[in-house]
């Protein structure tokens, strides 16, 4: 279940630890949030980076949507200068699985648009598949906090053939 949390209602859902991508914009945001809230930040990880879109990096999503759909429909094909959708999903899910296995605390993840869209697409498919139209939606505005109750995290690719029971912990 996805919940959009406003700044005024964060108190009941306050994370105990923040995990962040190692990219500067996410790491900087995590440290700002930490300074304001007192929530500690775990060491940044490259596993929470967004999908490396190589030559498409920095382009407006709407203008490259047809190309992105082609790479999602052919998940093993690498984006020129970047990574395949399969590489992204495997890396991100492996990182999430590791984070969930390490902590029993309510956690915050400071990451990127494609990470949020990926989790939303898994959630829409009840964590047992992947909803492609959901992945391509515009998503939430920058800076909004979204909580997920994750009953399962697929450990093998986007098909979710092998599931990891994680309990219901918010992110």
N, C-alpha and C positions, 0 to 999 in steps of 0.2 A: 504494500500500500504506500503510495507516495503522498506526502503532505508538504505543502508549501508553508513555510513558517516565516512570519514577519518579525522584524527586529523587536517589536513590542511583546511578542509572545514567546521569546526564546527561553525564558527562565525555566519552564517545565521540561524543555528538551535540551538543556545545556549539555554539550559534550564534556567528557572528562579529559580527553586528549584529542589533538588535531594531527591528522596525517596530511601531507601535502606533496604535490609534484615538486621535482627539483628545478623546474623552470622558474625564472626570476619572478614573473608576475604572480604565480601561485604562492611561492615561498614568501614573498613580500606581504601578500595578503594575509597569509597564515600568521606571520609575526605581528602584523597590525592587530588582527583579531585577538591574538594571545596577549598583547600589551593591554588591550581594552578590557578583556574578560578574565585574564589570569589563567586561561586554559593553556597547559603546556603543549609545545609542538614537538612531535617525534622527528627524528632526522628525515629530511626530504628524500624522496625516492623517485628514480626515473620510471618506475613501473606505473606511476600515476600520470605520466605524460599523456597528452592527447594523441590521437592517431597522427602519425607523421605523414603528412600529405605531400612531402617532397616539393615538386615543381608547382603544386597548387597552393602551397602554404601562403597565407596572407590574403588569398582571394576571397571575395564574398561568396558565402555558401550557395546562394541562389544561382550565381553565375557558373558554378562548377558542379551543380547538382547532378546533371546527366553523367558526368565522368565518375563522380563518387558512387552513384547507383551502379554503374558498370563494375567498379571495384568491389562493392559489397556483394553483387551477384556472382562475382568471380573471386571469392575471398582469398585464394592463393596467389592471385596476380599482384605483383608489387606495383605501387604507384611509382612512376619514375622519380628517382631521387629520394624515395620515402620507404614506407613499409606496406605490406599487404594488410588487408582487413583482418585476415586470419592472424597475422603476427601481432597486430594491435590487440585484438580481442583476447588472444592467449596471454599476452603480456599483462594486460590490465586485469583479467580475471585471476591470473596466478597471483598477482600482487594483492588483489582484494582477498583472495582465499588466505594468503599468508597473514594479512592484517587481522582478519576475522579470527584466525586460529590463535593469534598471539594475545588478543585482549578480550576480556569479557565486559569491558567498559563501553558505555555509550560514547561513540567517537564521532568526530567531525572529519570530513574529507574535503580538502581545498584542492579542487582540480579544475577541469576545463569543460567547455561546452560539449565536445564529442563524448567525454566520459559520462556526463549527465544524460545525454541522449542515449548512450549505450545502456546505462542502467534503466532508463525509462522504457526502452524497447524490451529489455528482459522482463521487467515488471509487468508490462502490458501482456506479455506472453505467459504470465504466471510463473516466471523463473524456470520454465521448462522448454523454452525456445527463444525465438528472437523475432520481434515485430518490426519488419523493415520500414513500413510507413511511419511508425512512431520515431524511429531513428532519424528520419529525414525531416521531422517537424522542426520548426524554429527553436523551440525550447523556451526555457525560462530566461528572464532578463538577467544581465550580469549582476552579480553581487547578492542574489537572493539565496536564502538557505532552503534547501529541500531535504526532507527526511525520508528515508526509505526503511521499511520494515522488510528485512531480507530473510525469508525462510530457507532459501537454498542459494548457493552460488555455484553455477556450473564450473566444473574444473577442467573440462575438455572442450575448448572451442565454443562457438556460438550455438551449437545444437543442444548443448546441455545434456549429453548422454550420460555423463557421470556427475552425480550431484553430491554436494557436501552439505550435510546438515549443519546449520549455523545457529539455529535458534532465532528468535525475533529480537534483533538489536537494531536500534536506529543508527543511521549514519548522519 
